[in-house]
């Protein structure tokens, strides 16, 4: 976008005069942002009561023609422009302009006045003035080179950043290693090592315990394989137990020349491409190319195209910059502007031979309302501006300075009729001559059942759309239906519900489903109950609550709680003549104490197993045993289990013997709940001994043992110690004797207790399991090297050997 000089200068001048902040990176702003600032400039002039033309005319009177002033000299005229603005403002207010001679007053200026003023100027004010002048000068320099060529801002807005030498984590396998590169080798196999290797000027690294390994000139991927091979001679590891990464890359120097903003020599990482080097140099200047950037290495030249890279990122991504490389930016080639219905309208650099289709592709394609059939090109030929029409499909080449305009389709928006509101298919429909309201309603599917008879026709004049009239129509009359329509008319049909506060009534509680219905005068409570699917079993029809909201126009509303009684047909039998009102909420509750059939189940060794009904809430386990005919002879009361489904409780530890000895006791005889399942197991006259703390191998042969436990016949109510010593070989040396537990069949766990200096082991019941744990291994302190277990085993082996020899000698 080329800014008008007058607005450009006024923008900078007023920013300085009003102490406004000027963006330091204004050169990187988009054309839209700059246009916004220019609009703000115009508004600022309007606030002062001035216009562009007034300022321009007064400046011309002083011999200042802005169009003839070079951008680098505009700051010299800042003071004079501020004087002109102040002079025009004073004239608008009817005051004497500053500096105007007054009658009877000596207008000769003291030549020392300025010097005294400057001497009286404070240091802080002088600093601020110098900062403002510098900001204006910097902004002028940047604004003069604002890029409006697509691709320039790619190097200015941070889209492309250069890698430094510490970004080696991004180094690909194709990176070529050279002197100065630092690699890290981590070995984490049988051998462990963390090596920091730097490629010396001779091109090799020399790890400890290894010879020279030359890496210069090979890629990072090849270096990984070479280091694995060579280091395997000195270290022991698998192929997946070594990692080779680039720690720090070397530094190379490249030159950026030509039309760059900051030409010079740069020290960069070899990970960078020519594009990164251009970004370091601030990108191309206002006339620099983005499509013919030259990458030079000795006699090798390569042309880089930013547009090509943006369309295909795999292109132009060479990363092996070397010292001495040169990046040269020539002036831009033919510049062509794309305008109109394209996604990114601005100037584009073209390569000779590229066509309109290429330009549209660079501009992001066409907008959805573009007309590709007629594309207009404005071209300057022999000093004249000519217009050329072509199509998107045409292979039309472009020249320097061409302006390509893509027109937008403009549909005839007036040839339509709108229908909205209480119709089946609201929307817009095509207009036809002699069309009436009835025709439009037919296209919209007709009126909804709740449609109001009164509708409104909104009509806008085609020649002046600001003039709107609303015409009332009776849709149920023949005259209203025959009302003629015009293009762009809109019919609004309203629903009767919008004009009435019907209110709702609802029913909930002991009904099949919650229901809300719109209130009507003939609605009965029985209608609501039937709509809710009827009541559930146990519903209390003799006491139904109605929560009613009474609304008054002149005082606050009140909530009333009513009680009604329903008959078998759900009709109100008390009070008589009860009538529903809007917003009533009906709640039907269950009969107090009502419960459906509640059962428990008992299985196993009882005389009559099966399901039993809980007649009351105080049925105990002993009561259920009595109902089931008592226990069978082979029943094991200790092994009885109680499983509770209520609340997902699970197994309840129960001692049936205590429950039968203490019937209906709150301590020993549990109260049953619906869903309980009781299992009375068969008596099992065995005892299981398990755990690492017993010497099972000394008591039972391996062929009988089979696993780390032993099952023995129940020998009566003996202690756990008695069973361990006789059937499990006693305790291991490191057995934790206090860890001995006895788990009964009902899940109850009996633990060993301490009495003075002795352990009191629990008694064993039929079907119980004895468990013994080992003590945790002692942590040996430093300096304690005595392994008594090893000494014991060696002594036992030596003794056995001596006894064997003694027997053999006696047989000689």
C-alpha positions in Angstrom: 0.0 0.0 0.0 1.5 3.4 -1.0 0.6 6.0 1.7 -0.4 9.5 0.7 2.5 11.8 1.6 0.2 14.2 3.4 -1.2 11.6 5.7 2.1 9.9 6.2 3.7 13.1 7.3 0.8 14.2 9.4 0.7 10.9 11.1 4.4 11.2 12.2 4.0 14.8 13.1 1.0 14.5 15.3 2.4 11.4 17.0 5.4 13.5 18.1 3.3 16.6 18.9 0.8 14.6 21.0 3.4 12.5 22.7 1.9 9.3 21.1 3.8 6.1 21.0 5.2 5.2 17.6 5.7 1.5 16.9 9.4 0.7 16.7 8.7 -2.3 14.3 6.3 -0.3 12.2 8.1 -1.7 9.1 6.7 -5.2 9.9 3.1 -4.0 10.1 0.6 -5.2 7.6 -1.1 -3.0 5.1 -4.4 -3.3 7.0 -2.7 -2.0 10.2 -1.3 1.0 8.4 -4.6 1.7 6.9 -6.1 1.7 10.3 -3.5 4.2 11.5 -4.3 6.4 8.6 -8.0 6.3 9.4 -7.1 7.3 12.9 -5.1 10.2 11.5 -8.1 11.4 9.6 -10.2 11.2 12.7 -7.6 13.2 14.6 -7.7 16.0 12.0 -11.5 15.9 12.2 -11.4 16.4 16.0 -9.3 19.5 15.4 -11.9 20.7 12.8 -9.4 20.3 9.9 -9.3 18.4 6.7 -6.5 17.0 4.5 -7.1 19.6 1.8 -7.0 22.5 4.2 -3.6 21.5 5.6 -2.3 20.8 2.1 -3.4 24.3 0.8 -1.9 26.2 3.7 1.4 24.3 3.3 1.5 25.2 -0.4 1.1 28.8 0.6 4.3 28.4 2.5 6.0 26.8 -0.5 5.9 23.3 0.9 4.7 20.7 -1.6 4.8 17.3 0.2 4.8 15.2 -3.0 8.2 16.7 -3.9 9.9 16.0 -0.6 12.1 12.9 -0.4 11.2 10.5 2.5 14.6 11.0 4.2 14.0 14.8 4.4 10.4 14.9 5.7 11.5 15.3 9.4 13.0 18.8 8.5 9.5 20.1 7.9 7.9 18.8 11.2 8.1 22.2 13.0 6.5 24.1 10.1 3.7 21.5 9.8 2.9 21.8 13.5 2.8 25.6 13.1 0.3 25.3 10.2 -1.9 23.0 12.2 -1.9 25.3 15.2 -2.6 28.3 13.0 -5.6 26.6 11.3 -7.0 25.5 14.7 -6.7 29.1 16.0 -8.5 30.4 13.0 -11.3 27.9 13.5 -11.7 29.1 17.1 -11.7 32.7 16.1 -8.5 33.4 17.9 -5.3 35.2 16.8 -2.9 32.6 15.4 0.3 32.2 17.3 3.0 34.5 16.0 0.5 36.9 14.3 1.5 40.6 14.9 -0.9 42.5 17.3 -1.8 46.3 16.8 0.3 48.5 19.0 2.7 45.8 20.0 6.3 45.6 19.1 6.5 42.5 17.0 10.3 42.5 16.7 11.6 39.3 18.2 14.5 39.5 20.7 17.3 37.6 19.1 18.3 36.3 22.5 14.8 35.0 23.3 15.4 31.5 21.7 18.7 31.1 23.5 17.2 32.1 26.8 14.4 29.7 26.2 16.8 26.9 25.4 18.8 27.7 28.5 15.6 27.7 30.6 14.6 24.3 29.1 14.9 21.6 31.7 17.2 18.6 31.2 14.2 16.3 31.4 12.2 18.2 28.8 15.2 18.3 26.5 15.7 14.6 26.8 12.1 13.9 25.9 12.2 16.3 22.9 15.3 14.5 21.6 13.7 11.1 22.1 10.6 12.3 20.2 12.7 13.6 17.3 14.7 10.4 17.2 11.5 8.3 17.2 10.1 10.3 14.3 13.3 10.0 12.3 13.5 6.2 13.0 9.8 5.8 12.0 10.3 7.8 8.8 13.2 5.5 7.8 11.2 2.4 8.5 8.0 3.7 7.0 9.8 4.6 3.8 10.7 0.9 3.3 7.4 -0.7 4.3 7.2 -4.0 2.4 4.1 -4.6 0.4 5.5 -7.5 -1.6 4.2 -10.9 -0.6 7.1 -12.8 1.1 8.9 -9.8 2.6 7.2 -10.1 6.0 8.2 -13.7 6.1 11.6 -12.6 7.2 10.4 -9.8 9.5 7.6 -11.2 11.7 9.5 -14.1 13.2 8.2 -16.8 10.8 11.7 -17.8 10.0 14.4 -17.9 12.8 18.0 -18.8 12.6 19.5 -21.7 14.6 22.4 -21.1 16.9 25.2 -23.5 17.7 23.3 -24.8 20.8 20.3 -25.9 18.8 22.1 -29.1 17.9 19.2 -31.2 19.1 17.6 -30.4 15.7 20.5 -31.8 13.7 19.2 -34.4 11.2 21.1 -37.5 10.2 22.1 -35.8 6.9 24.1 -33.1 8.8 27.8 -33.2 7.6 30.3 -33.2 10.5 33.2 -30.9 10.5 35.9 -29.5 12.9 34.4 -27.8 16.0 31.4 -30.0 16.2 30.8 -31.6 19.7 29.1 -35.0 20.0 27.9 -36.8 23.1 28.1 -40.6 23.3 26.1 -42.3 26.1 26.7 -46.0 26.7 24.3 -47.7 29.1 24.9 -51.4 28.6 27.2 -53.7 30.6 29.7 -50.9 30.2 28.6 -47.4 31.1 30.1 -44.2 29.8 29.3 -40.6 29.0 31.7 -39.3 26.4 32.0 -35.7 25.2 33.8 -35.7 21.9 34.9 -32.6 19.9 36.1 -32.9 16.3 39.6 -31.3 16.2 41.0 -29.3 13.3 42.5 -32.6 11.9 38.9 -34.0 11.6 39.0 -36.8 14.1 38.0 -37.5 17.7 39.9 -39.7 20.1 37.9 -41.2 23.0 39.6 -42.7 26.0 40.7 -46.3 25.6 40.3 -46.0 21.8 42.2 -44.9 18.8 41.5 -42.0 16.4 38.1 -42.0 14.7 37.9 -39.7 11.7 34.4 -38.0 11.4 35.1 -35.0 9.2 33.0 -35.0 6.0 30.6 -37.8 6.9 27.0 -37.4 8.0 25.7 -37.6 11.5 23.9 -40.9 10.7 27.1 -42.4 9.3 29.0 -41.2 12.4 26.6 -43.0 14.7 27.3 -46.4 13.0 31.1 -45.7 12.9 31.2 -44.8 16.6 29.2 -47.9 17.5 31.6 -50.1 15.5 34.8 -48.6 16.9 33.7 -48.2 20.5 32.5 -51.9 20.7 36.2 -52.8 20.8 36.6 -51.0 24.1 33.1 -51.2 25.7 30.5 -53.9 26.1 27.0 -53.0 25.0 24.2 -54.0 22.7 23.3 -52.0 19.5 20.4 -50.4 21.3 22.4 -49.4 24.4 24.4 -46.6 22.8 23.2 -43.1 21.9 25.1 -40.6 19.8 23.8 -37.0 19.7 25.1 -33.7 18.4 25.8 -31.6 21.5 27.1 -28.3 20.0 27.5 -27.5 16.3 30.5 -25.6 14.9 30.3 -22.0 13.7 30.6 -21.0 10.0 30.7 -17.5 8.5 28.6 -16.6 5.5 28.1 -13.3 3.7 24.7 -11.8 2.8 25.0 -9.2 0.0 22.7 -7.4 -2.4 19.3 -5.9 -1.5 19.4 -7.0 2.1 18.3 -4.7 5.0 21.5 -5.5 6.9 24.2 -6.6 4.5 27.3 -8.1 6.1 29.1 -11.2 7.4 27.3 -13.5 9.9 28.5 -16.3 12.1 25.9 -19.0 12.1 25.4 -22.7 12.7 25.6 -25.0 9.6 22.1 -26.1 10.5 20.8 -23.0 8.8 19.8 -22.6 5.2 20.2 -19.6 2.9 16.7 -18.5 4.0 17.8 -18.4 7.6 20.8 -16.3 6.7 18.5 -13.9 4.9 16.4 -13.7 8.0 19.5 -12.8 10.1 20.1 -9.9 7.7 16.6 -8.5 8.2 15.2 -9.9 5.0 15.2 -8.2 1.6 14.8 -4.5 1.5 11.9 -2.8 -0.3 13.2 -3.8 -3.7 14.8 -7.1 -2.9 13.7 -10.3 -4.5 12.2 -13.3 -2.6 12.1 -15.6 -5.6 15.6 -15.4 -7.1 17.9 -15.5 -4.0 21.3 -16.8 -5.0 23.2 -19.3 -2.9 26.9 -19.2 -4.0 29.7 -21.7 -3.0 32.8 -21.2 -5.1 31.7 -21.7 -8.7 28.4 -23.3 -7.7 25.3 -21.2 -7.8 21.8 -22.1 -6.9 18.6 -20.0 -7.0 16.2 -20.2 -4.1 12.5 -19.4 -4.5 10.5 -18.5 -1.4 7.2 -19.0 -3.1 8.3 -22.5 -4.1 9.3 -23.3 -0.6 6.0 -22.0 0.9 4.0 -24.2 -1.5 6.4 -27.3 -1.1 8.5 -27.2 2.2 10.7 -30.0 0.9 12.3 -27.7 -1.6 15.3 -25.4 -1.0 16.1 -26.8 2.5 19.9 -27.4 2.1 21.4 -27.3 5.7 25.1 -27.7 5.2 26.2 -24.0 5.1 30.0 -23.8 5.0 32.4 -21.0 5.7 32.8 -18.7 2.7 29.3 -19.3 1.4 27.6 -16.1 -0.1 23.9 -15.4 -0.2 23.1 -12.7 -2.8 19.7 -10.9 -3.0 19.2 -9.3 -6.4 16.4 -6.7 -7.1 12.9 -8.1 -7.3 11.6 -9.2 -10.7 8.3 -8.2 -12.3 5.8 -7.1 -9.6 2.1 -7.6 -10.2 -0.8 -6.7 -7.9 -3.8 -9.0 -7.3 -7.0 -7.2 -6.3 -10.6 -8.1 -5.8 -12.1 -11.5 -5.0 -8.8 -13.2 -4.0 -7.9 -14.4 -0.6 -4.7 -12.4 -0.2 -4.8 -9.2 -2.2 -1.3 -7.6 -2.4 1.7 -7.3 -4.7 3.5 -10.5 -5.9 6.9 -11.0 -7.5 6.6 -13.0 -10.7 9.1 -14.9 -12.8 9.0 -14.3 -16.6 6.5 -16.6 -18.2 4.2 -17.0 -15.2 0.5 -16.4 -15.9 -2.6 -15.2 -14.3 -3.3 -18.7 -12.9 0.1 -18.7 -11.1 -0.7 -15.3 -9.6 -4.1 -16.5 -8.3 -2.4 -19.5 -6.8 0.2 -17.3 -5.0 -2.8 -15.1 -3.7 -4.3 -18.1 -2.0 -7.0 -18.8 -4.6 -10.3 -17.2 -5.3 -12.9 -16.1 -2.7 -16.2 -18.1 -2.7 -18.0 -15.3 -4.5 -15.4 -14.7 -7.2 -16.3 -14.7 -10.9 -13.6 -16.6 -12.7 -15.1 -16.0 -16.1 -14.0 -12.4 -16.4 -10.6 -11.4 -15.0 -9.5 -7.8 -15.8 -5.8 -6.8 -16.2 -4.8 -3.1 -16.0 -1.6 -2.6 -17.9 0.5 0.5 -18.9 1.5 0.4 -22.6 3.2 3.3 -24.3 2.3 5.7 -21.5 -1.3 4.8 -21.5 -3.4 2.6 -19.2 -5.3 -0.1 -21.0 -7.7 -2.8 -19.7 -7.5 -6.4 -20.9 -10.1 -9.1 -20.1 -9.2 -12.7 -19.8 -10.3 -15.9 -18.0 -8.7 -18.0 -15.3 -8.2 -20.8 -17.7 -6.4 -18.6 -20.2 -2.6 -18.9 -20.4 -2.1 -15.1 -20.2 1.4 -14.0 -19.3 1.9 -11.0 -16.9 4.2 -8.0 -17.1 5.8 -5.6 -14.6 3.2 -3.3 -13.1 0.1 -5.3 -14.1 -2.9 -5.0 -11.8 -5.1 -8.2 -11.9 -8.7 -7.7 -10.7 -11.0 -10.6 -10.0 -14.7 -9.5 -10.0 -17.2 -10.7 -7.4 -20.5 -12.2 -8.4 -23.4 -9.9 -7.4 -26.6 -11.9 -7.3 -30.0 -10.2 -7.6 -30.8 -10.2 -3.9 -34.1 -8.3 -4.5 -35.8 -11.1 -6.5 -36.8 -13.0 -3.3 -39.6 -13.3 -0.7 -39.0 -14.1 2.9 -41.5 -16.0 5.1 -40.7 -16.6 8.8 -42.4 -17.6 12.0 -45.2 -20.1 12.5 -44.9 -21.8 9.1 -43.7 -25.3 8.3 -40.7 -24.3 6.2 -39.5 -20.7 7.0 -36.9 -19.1 4.7 -36.5 -17.3 1.4 -38.2 -18.1 -1.9 -37.9 -16.9 -5.4 -40.2 -14.0 -6.4 -42.6 -14.3 -9.3 -44.8 -11.7 -10.9 -48.3 -11.4 -9.5 -47.2 -13.2 -6.4 -49.6 -13.0 -3.4 -49.4 -13.7 0.4 -51.2 -17.0 -0.2 -48.6 -18.1 -2.8 -45.8 -17.3 -0.4 -47.4 -19.2 2.5 -47.9 -22.3 0.2 -44.2 -22.2 -0.6 -43.5 -22.2 3.1 -45.6 -25.3 3.7 -48.6 -23.5 5.1 -49.4 -22.2 8.6 -48.7 -24.1 11.8 -51.8 -25.1 13.8 -50.9 -22.5 16.5 -50.4 -19.6 14.0 -52.0 -16.3 14.8 -54.4 -14.8 12.3 -52.5 -11.5 12.3 -49.2 -11.2 10.4 -47.0 -8.4 9.3 -45.5 -7.6 5.9 -42.1 -5.9 6.1 -41.5 -3.9 2.9 -38.4 -2.0 1.9 -38.2 0.3 -1.1 -35.8 -1.0 -3.7 -34.5 2.5 -4.6 -34.1 3.4 -0.9 -33.7 0.4 1.4 -33.7 2.7 4.5 -37.4 3.3 4.0 -39.3 0.5 5.7 -43.0 0.0 6.1 -45.0 -2.6 8.1 -48.4 -3.7 6.8 -50.8 -5.7 9.0 -52.4 -8.7 7.3 -55.3 -10.9 8.4 -54.2 -14.3 7.2 -57.7 -15.9 7.7 -59.4 -13.4 5.4 -59.6 -13.6 1.6 -58.4 -10.0 1.3 -55.3 -10.7 3.4 -54.5 -13.8 1.4 -54.8 -11.9 -1.9 -52.4 -9.1 -0.8 -49.9 -8.6 -3.7 -46.2 -8.9 -2.9 -43.1 -7.0 -4.2 -39.5 -8.2 -4.5 -37.7 -8.3 -1.1 -40.9 -8.4 1.0 -40.8 -10.4 4.2 -43.9 -12.0 5.9 -43.7 -12.6 9.7 -46.3 -15.0 11.0 -46.6 -15.2 14.8 -47.6 -18.0 17.1 -50.6 -17.6 19.4 -48.5 -18.8 22.3 -46.4 -15.6 22.2 -49.5 -13.6 23.2 -50.6 -15.7 26.1 -49.1 -16.8 29.4 -50.5 -20.4 29.4 -48.4 -21.7 32.3 -47.7 -25.4 33.0 -48.7 -28.0 35.5 -46.6 -31.0 36.5 -46.9 -34.3 38.4 -44.1 -36.3 40.0 -43.5 -38.8 42.8 -45.1 -42.3 42.9 -46.0 -42.2 39.1 -44.5 -44.1 36.2 -42.9 -41.0 34.7 -42.6 -37.2 35.4 -45.0 -35.2 33.2 -45.5 -31.5 32.5 -48.5 -30.2 30.4 -49.7 -26.8 29.3 -52.5 -25.6 31.4 -56.1 -25.5 30.1 -59.4 -24.9 31.8 -60.6 -28.4 31.2 -57.4 -30.1 32.4 -58.1 -32.5 35.4 -55.8 -34.2 37.9 -56.8 -37.6 36.4 -55.6 -36.4 33.0 -52.1 -35.8 34.5 -52.0 -39.2 36.3 -53.0 -41.0 33.1 -50.4 -39.0 31.0 -47.8 -40.1 33.7 -48.6 -43.8 33.0 -50.6 -44.2 36.2 -49.3 -44.6 39.8 -46.9 -47.2 41.1 -47.7 -50.0 43.6 -48.1 -48.5 47.1 -49.0 -45.0 46.0 -50.9 -43.1 48.7 -54.0 -41.7 46.9 -55.5 -40.5 50.2 -52.9 -37.8 50.7 -51.7 -36.1 47.5 -49.9 -32.8 47.8 -50.4 -29.8 45.5 -47.9 -27.0 45.6 -49.7 -23.9 44.2 -48.2 -20.5 43.2 -50.7 -17.7 43.5 -49.7 -14.7 41.4 -51.2 -11.2 42.1 -50.8 -8.1 40.0 -50.5 -5.7 43.0 -48.6 -7.8 45.7 -45.9 -10.5 45.9 -46.8 -14.0 44.9 -47.3 -16.7 47.5 -46.8 -20.5 47.6 -49.7 -22.6 49.0 -49.4 -26.3 50.1 -52.7 -28.1 49.5 -53.7 -31.8 50.2 -56.2 -33.6 48.1 -57.6 -37.2 48.0 -58.0 -39.2 44.8 -60.3 -42.1 44.1 -59.6 -45.3 42.3 -60.2 -43.6 38.9 -57.7 -40.9 39.9 -60.5 -38.2 40.2 -60.4 -35.8 43.1 -63.0 -36.9 45.8 -61.9 -34.3 48.4 -62.2 -31.4 48.4 -65.1 -31.1 46.2 -65.0 -29.0 43.0 -61.1 -28.9 43.1 -59.8 -27.0 40.0 -56.2 -27.0 38.7 -54.5 -23.7 38.2 -51.4 -22.7 36.1 -48.1 -23.6 37.7 -49.6 -26.3 40.0 -47.1 -29.0 41.0 -48.7 -32.3 42.1 -46.7 -34.9 44.2 -48.0 -38.4 44.9 -46.2 -40.2 47.7 -45.9 -43.9 48.8 -48.0 -45.3 51.7 -45.9 -45.0 54.9 -44.1 -48.3 55.6 -45.0 -49.9 52.3 -42.5 -52.2 50.8 -42.6 -54.8 48.1 -41.7 -58.4 48.7 -38.3 -58.6 50.3 -36.4 -62.0 50.2 -33.2 -63.6 51.4 -31.6 -66.8 50.1 -30.0 -69.6 52.1 -28.1 -72.4 50.4 -26.0 -75.4 51.4 -26.3 -77.7 54.5 -29.8 -76.8 55.8 -32.8 -79.0 55.6 -34.9 -76.6 53.4 -32.6 -74.3 51.4 -34.1 -71.6 49.1 -35.6 -68.1 49.2 -37.4 -66.8 52.2 -39.5 -63.6 52.7 -38.5 -61.0 55.2 -41.7 -60.5 57.1 -40.3 -57.7 59.2 -37.2 -55.7 59.5 -35.9 -57.7 62.5 -35.3 -61.1 61.0 -32.0 -62.5 62.4 -29.7 -65.1 61.0 -30.8 -67.6 63.7 -34.4 -67.0 62.8 -33.7 -67.9 59.2 -31.9 -71.1 60.2 -35.0 -72.1 62.2 -37.2 -71.3 59.1 -34.9 -73.5 56.9 -35.4 -76.5 59.3 -32.1 -76.2 61.1 -28.6 -77.4 60.1 -27.8 -80.8 58.7 -25.4 -83.1 60.5 -22.6 -82.5 58.1 -23.0 -78.6 58.3 -20.0 -76.5 59.3 -21.2 -73.5 61.3 -17.8 -72.1 61.4 -17.7 -72.1 57.6 -21.0 -70.3 57.0 -20.7 -67.1 54.9 -23.0 -64.1 54.5 -22.9 -62.1 51.3 -24.8 -58.7 51.3 -25.8 -57.1 48.0 -27.3 -54.0 49.6 -24.9 -51.1 49.1 -22.4 -53.5 47.5 -21.2 -54.5 50.9 -19.9 -57.9 49.9 -19.0 -60.7 52.4 -19.9 -60.1 56.1 -17.7 -62.1 58.5 -20.2 -64.2 60.6 -19.8 -66.8 63.3 -22.9 -69.0 63.0 -22.0 -70.9 66.2 -22.2 -67.7 68.3 -25.3 -66.6 66.5 -27.1 -69.9 67.3 -25.8 -69.8 70.9 -27.0 -66.2 71.3 -30.2 -66.0 69.2 -31.5 -62.5 68.3 -28.4 -60.9 70.0 -27.4 -57.5 68.5 -23.8 -58.5 69.0 -23.6 -62.0 67.6 -26.7 -62.6 65.6 -26.8 -60.3 62.5 -30.0 -58.8 61.2 -30.7 -59.8 57.6 -31.5 -57.4 54.7 -33.2 -57.9 51.4 -30.9 -59.6 48.9 -28.7 -61.3 51.5 -27.3 -64.7 50.5 -26.2 -67.2 53.2 -24.2 -70.3 52.3 -23.8 -73.1 54.9 -20.8 -75.1 53.8 -20.2 -78.8 54.4 -17.9 -79.6 57.3 -14.3 -80.1 56.0 -12.1 -82.0 58.5 -8.8 -80.7 57.1 -6.3 -78.0 58.0 -4.1 -76.1 55.5 -0.6 -75.0 56.5 1.2 -72.5 54.2 3.8 -69.7 54.2 7.6 -69.3 53.8 8.1 -69.5 57.6 7.6 -73.3 58.0 9.9 -76.1 57.0 7.5 -78.1 54.8 10.3 -79.8 52.9 11.5 -81.5 56.2 8.0 -82.8 57.0 6.5 -83.9 53.7 8.3 -85.3 50.6 8.4 -83.2 47.4 6.2 -85.6 45.6 3.4 -85.1 48.1 4.0 -81.4 48.7 3.3 -80.2 45.1 3.1 -76.5 46.2 4.1 -74.2 49.1 1.4 -75.6 51.4 0.3 -78.9 53.0 -3.2 -80.2 53.9 -3.6 -82.4 56.9 -6.5 -84.0 58.7 -8.1 -82.0 61.4 -6.9 -83.4 64.8 -9.2 -81.4 67.1 -9.1 -78.0 68.6 -5.3 -77.7 69.0 -3.1 -74.6 68.8 -1.5 -73.5 65.5 1.9 -74.3 67.1 0.9 -77.9 67.6 0.0 -78.3 63.9 3.1 -76.6 62.7 5.5 -78.7 64.8 3.9 -82.0 63.9 2.9 -81.5 60.2 5.0 -78.7 58.9 8.5 -79.5 60.2 8.5 -76.6 62.6 9.6 -73.0 62.0 12.3 -71.8 59.7 15.3 -70.2 61.4 14.2 -66.7 60.3 10.5 -67.4 60.7 8.4 -64.6 62.3 6.6 -66.6 65.0 4.4 -63.6 65.9 3.1 -63.6 62.3 1.3 -66.9 62.7 -2.4 -66.5 61.8 -5.4 -68.8 61.5 -8.0 -68.0 58.9 -11.4 -69.7 59.5 -13.7 -70.7 56.7 -16.0 -67.8 57.4 -13.2 -65.4 56.7 -12.4 -64.5 60.3 -8.6 -64.2 61.0 -7.2 -65.2 64.4 -3.8 -63.7 65.2 -1.0 -64.7 67.6 -0.9 -62.7 70.9 2.0 -62.0 73.2 1.7 -63.0 76.9 4.7 -61.9 78.9 7.7 -63.5 77.2 5.7 -66.2 75.4 3.6 -66.3 72.2 0.0 -67.4 72.6 -0.9 -69.1 69.3 -4.6 -69.2 68.2 -6.6 -72.5 68.2 -7.4 -74.2 64.9 -10.9 -75.0 63.7 -11.8 -77.5 61.0 -11.2 -76.1 57.5 -8.9 -73.4 58.8 -5.7 -72.2 57.1 -2.5 -71.6 59.0 -0.1 -69.0 57.6 3.5 -68.2 58.7 5.6 -65.4 57.3 9.4 -64.8 57.3 11.2 -62.0 59.0 12.6 -59.4 56.6 16.3 -59.9 55.8 18.7 -57.9 58.0 20.6 -55.1 56.3 24.3 -55.8 57.0 26.3 -52.9 58.2 29.6 -52.0 56.5 32.4 -54.1 57.7 30.2 -57.1 58.7 31.3 -59.9 56.3 30.2 -63.0 58.3 27.6 -65.1 56.4 26.5 -67.6 59.0 24.2 -69.5 56.6 27.1 -70.1 54.3 29.3 -71.2 57.1 26.6 -73.6 58.4 26.1 -75.1 54.9 29.8 -75.6 54.4 30.2 -77.1 57.8 27.3 -79.5 57.1 28.9 -80.5 53.8 32.3 -81.1 55.4 30.8 -83.2 58.2 28.9 -85.3 55.7 32.0 -85.8 53.6 34.1 -86.9 56.7 31.4 -89.4 57.8 31.2 -90.9 54.3 35.0 -91.4 54.3 34.9 -92.9 57.7 32.3 -95.5 56.6 34.3 -96.4 53.5 37.6 -96.8 55.5 35.8 -99.2 57.9 34.6 -101.3 55.0 38.2 -101.9 53.7 
